[in-house]
């Protein structure tokens, strides 16, 4: 059934730098110069580009195609200042406020799907709300550059990406994957034609200035990077050269943080948004209060239901709901006394700051746990919590055991929480 009969649709191209957005735009619009294409990893798209063209399967239909720069991409061209990007984002939303039908997230077949790709998805979430992902399609580009057996491997690899995104709190439907082979025009365009006919228009509702959303996200990324560098410097076995380089990186990040603070405060003084630099950083109630029941709003994640250890039901605090389970199906249980369980699960609680034994002592509690073969841990007598797995045993051979009653034994093995 054609839901959009007689309506001129809009397609938006997004993705990080160097993923073939502009080339794909030229292919879809059947032009050679509508969108500027580069030969390096530096972005050629430094501003919004728009093209109107007759749809090849219906000449009475005029499609609007919008090409965008990699706005949340850490590898973007350094010629663009943060303020310039913020103005681009304002233009970005000005172009999209009338609505669109399909967002094509471009991922080049030879590249890795990495944290910058995930950041772009987070950025879409922040700007356009979670409902947008029913309109987002992962488009694997430049398949024609691969051999046939390599193409088949990429097709299989692409099917894993919705699961990667789900693990990071983004729900992209598994069916929303397209493949672009420049040697096979209809291979992309016929499925896209069907999608355009069936996708209703989506009009985003902004809750705050989009430039503020960008500034806030960049600040959070910088603070996380600063925290990671500070943690690296605490490692006792760090090589002197690595120490020097890490200190230099830390100094550079600290300067970027001050610069971003200036930008945000400037916007505050202009009354363009309600973001404050002194805004309290989200904290898990387990981290804040220790292992004791606190009175507050309790939530249950239906997406991660099977991952919870059920020591206190499957409840979590509001901070973990907003950060660790962003984009998931959440049910508010009510206001009651409970202990947040997010740090006891198989999932990586993003608000965890130390070993669980710091909170619970040598008390046997139901939790997901692992053991480390590199450290020759006894799988029948010793185990690790999720935090120590990711902080103290990086690059070790670690095996998931099960969810059962235990306490973390890392404190006996140079645990970073106890040094």
N, C-alpha and C positions, 0 to 999 in steps of 0.2 A: 504493500500500500504506500502511495506517495503522500507523506505528511506535508511536504513543502511544495506542492504543486502551485506554480505561478509565483513563488517567492524566490527572489534572487539571494542565493546563499553566500556566506563568507567563510573562508578558510584562513586559519592563522598558523604560520610556521614558527616553531620555537625549538630551542636546543642550544647546547653550548657551542663555542667557537669551533669551526673547522669540520662540522658534521654534514655539510652538503645542503644546508637550508636553501641557499640562493640558487644552487644548481637545480634542486628539486622544484623551486618556484618557477624557474625558466622552463622546466620540462612540463609542469602542469599547465602553465599558461601558453605553452607551445611557442615560446619566444627565445631569443638568444641573449638579449641584453636588458630585459626588464629588471633583473636583479643582478647586482655586481658580484662576480665570482672571483675568489682569490685562489692562489696556488700554495699558500702557506697556512700555518696554524693560526696566524693573526687574523682577526675578524675583518672582513671587507665590509660587513654590514655594521655601520656606526650610527645608523638612524633607522627609523621606521621607513619601510618601502611598501607601496601599495600599487596593485595592478588590477584593472577591470578588464575582463575578456569574455567573449562568448564561450559557453560550455560546449565542448566538442560533440556531446551526445544530445544536446538540445540547443540549437543556435538562438532560440528565443530567450534563453536563460543567460543572464550576465552574472558571472561569479566575481566576487572581490577576494583577492589573495593578498594577505599581509605578511611581509617578511620582517622578522625582528632580530635585533642583536642579542648575543648571549648575556642577558642582563644579570643573571645570578651566577655567572661563570667566573671562577677564580683565575682562569687562564685568559681572560679577555685582554684586548690590546691596552697596554699601560698608558697610551696617549689619552685615554678617556679618564677624566677625573670622576670621583664619586658624585660630585655635584652635577656633572654633565650627564651621567647615567641616570641620576634622579630625575632630571628634566626629561630624558628619553622615556622613563617610566610613566611620567605624567602624560606624555604624548601617546604612549602605548595604550593607556586606559582611556584616553580621549577617543582613540580609534575604535576601541572595543566596547565602549559603553552602549552603543546601539545594538550590540548583540552579535553573535557569531554562531556557526553551526558545528564546525569541526576544528579541533586543534591537532596539528600533526607535529609530534615530538620527534625530531630527526636524530637518528643515531647511526653513524657511519659504520658499515659492516666490519671494517678492519680494526676499529677502536675498542677500548675497554669501556664497559659501563661502570663508571666510577662515581666518586662522591660529588663531583661537579654536576653530573647528570641528575643525581638525586636532589641536589640543591635547587636545580631548575624546577623539579617537580614540587619541592617544598614552596618555591616562590609562586608557582601557579596556585597552590593551595592557599597561600596567604593573600594573594591578590584577588583570586576569583572564587574562593570558597570550595569546599570539598565536592559539591555537586558538579563541578566542572569536569570531573574525571570520567563521567559517562560520555563526554564529548571529545575526550583526548584519545588519540591513536598513536601508538609507537610506530614510527615509519623507519624501517631499516633501509638506509640509502647506499647507493653505489655497489650493489651486488654484482654488477657487470664486471667489476675489477677483480673478481674472484673466480677460481676454477669451480667446476660443477660440484666436486666433492666438498670444497670449502664452503660453497653456498649452502649445501645441505646442513653442514655443521652449524653455520650461522643461524639458519632457520630454527634449529633445535635450541641453540643458545638463547635466541630471542624469546622463546617460550618460558624461559626461567626468569625473565626480567620482572613480570608482574609479581612473582613470589619475593624477589629481592625488594621491590617497592613495598610490598605488604609488610615485610620484616622491618621496614623503616617508617611504617605508619601511613603509607599511601595506598589506596585501593584502586588499582587500575584493572578493569575487566580483562580477563585472560584472552578474550576473543579480539580485543582491540589492538591488533598487530597487523601492519601492512608492510609489503616488501617492494622496494623501488629498484627495478633493473632498467637502466637507460636503453638497453637493447630490446626491451619488451614494453612498449608504451601501454598497451591494453592491460598488461599484467597488474599495473597499479591503478590505471584510470577506471577500469570497469568496476572493481570493488569500491573505489572512491565515489563513483557515480551513484552506486546503490546507497552508500553511507549518507551522501548529501541529500538524497531523496527522502531518507527516513529520519534524519537527525533534526529535531526541532531547534529553533533558535534559542540560544542561552544568553540571557542578559545579566551580567554580574552586578551585584549590589555592593558598593564600597562602604566599609564601616569607618575608614579613616583615609587620610591622604596617602596615595600609593607610594609617594616618595618617602614617607615615614616608615612604611612597611619595609622598604629596601634598607633604609638606614638601620632600623632595628635588627633586621636579619644579619646585616654585615657586622654590626656590633657584637651580636651573639657569636658569630663565627670567629671574630678576632679574640674575644674573651676565651673561647674554647681553645684556640691555638695557643694563647698565652699560658693557659693552665697546663696544656700538654708539654710545652717547652719547660715550664717550671718543674714539672714532674720528672722530665728527662734529666735535668741538672742534679736531681737528688740521687741518681743512680751512682753508687760508689765505684763501679768498675768502668765508668765512662772514660774514654781515651782523652788526653789533654787537648788534642786538636778538635775533637768532637765537642768538648766543653766550650772552647773558644767560639766555634761556629754557632753553637746553640745560644750562647750569650749574645752574639751579634744578631741572630734571628729574633731573640726575645726583645732586644732593644728596638729593632725595626718594627715589630708588632706593637710594642708599647707606644711608639710614635704614631702608628696608624690609629690606635685606640683614641689617643688624645685628639687626633685630627677629626675622627668621626664624632667625638663628643662635641667638638666645636660646631660641626655641621648641624648636629641634632639640636644643640642649644640655640643656634641661630634660628632654626625653624620654630622652636618653642617661643622665642621672643617675637616671632612674626605671627604667632597664634594660628599656625597652619595645622597643628595637630596637638594631641594630648599626651604624647610620649614624654616621659621624664627619664633622665639619665640615672636618677637615684632609684628607679623602679626596682623593687625587691626581686632578686633572682629566685626563680622557683626552687623550692626545697621539698624533698620528700619528708613526710611526717616522721618516718623511721629515723632519718638522718637528723631531723630537728629535735625530736623528743626522746629518741632511743627506743628500746624494745618495751614499750608500754602503750596501753590503749589511750587514744586521744579522742576527744569529742569533735566531730566535724562531718562534713559531707562525705559520704562513701559512694563509690562507683564500682560497677562490675563491667568488665570488657567481654562482650560476647564473641568478639573475634579471636581472643586469646584464651578462651575459657579453659581449654584442655591443658594450657601451660601453667596454670596456677597450682600452688602446692596445697592450698586449702588448710593451712594452719589456722587461719582466721577467716574461713570461708574463702572467697576469691575476691576480696575487696581491695580497693586501692584509693589513695588520696587524690585530691583534685589536681595537684601538681603533676603526678604521674599520669593522670588522665589526659592532661593538656600536652605533656611533653612526650612521654614514652608511648602513649597509645593514640597519638594524633591521627585522625582519619579513620579510626576504628569504630565499630558499632558499640556504643557505650550506653549503659543503663544506669540512671541515678537511683541508688537504693534508698537514700534518705540520710538524715542527720542522726548519727549514733556513735557509740564508743567502739573503736576498732583499731587494729594494727595494720598498716599498709603492707600488702604482700608482694608488691612489684619486685622488690629486690631478692625475693626467695624463689623466683621462677627461672625458667630456662631462657627467657628473653633478657636482653641486656638493658637493665634499668639505666637510663641516661642520667639519672639524678643520684646514683650510687656514688659515694665518696670514700668508702673504706670497707674493710673486711667485715662480714657479718658477725664474726666472733667478737668484734669490738662492741657490738650491741648486745649480743646474747650470751657471751662468755661460753663456757663449755656445757651449755644446755642443749640437749638433743631436741631439735625441732625439725619439722617436716620441711624439706627444701630440695631444690634441684641441685645435684652436685656432680663433680668431675674428679678425676685423679690424673696426676702428671707422671708420665713414664720417664720423661727427661730427668726429673728429680727423684726417680725411683721410689715413688710413693707406693705404699702397700694398698692395693685396691680394696682389701677387706677391712682395713683399719684406718685409712686416711682418705681425706677428700678435700675438694676445693669448692668455694662458693663462686658465683658468677663474676663478682667483682675481681677476685684474685686471679681468676682465669684470664681476664683481659688486661690486668695491670702488672701482676707479679710473674706471670708465666707466658709472656709474649714470645712467640716463635718456638715454644716448647711443644712436645708431642703430648697433647692433652686429650683424654677420652671421656666422653659423657658416660656416667654410670647409670644413675636412675634418680627418681624423686623418692626420698625416704627420710626417716629421722636421722639427723647427723648434726655435727657442727664443723666449721671449717678448720682444718689443721694447718693452714698456711702460716699461722703465727709462729709455728716451730721451724719454718723454712725461710727465714729472712723476709717475711711479709712486709711490704711497704707501709702498711697501716700501723706496724708496731716498731718501726725503725725511726 
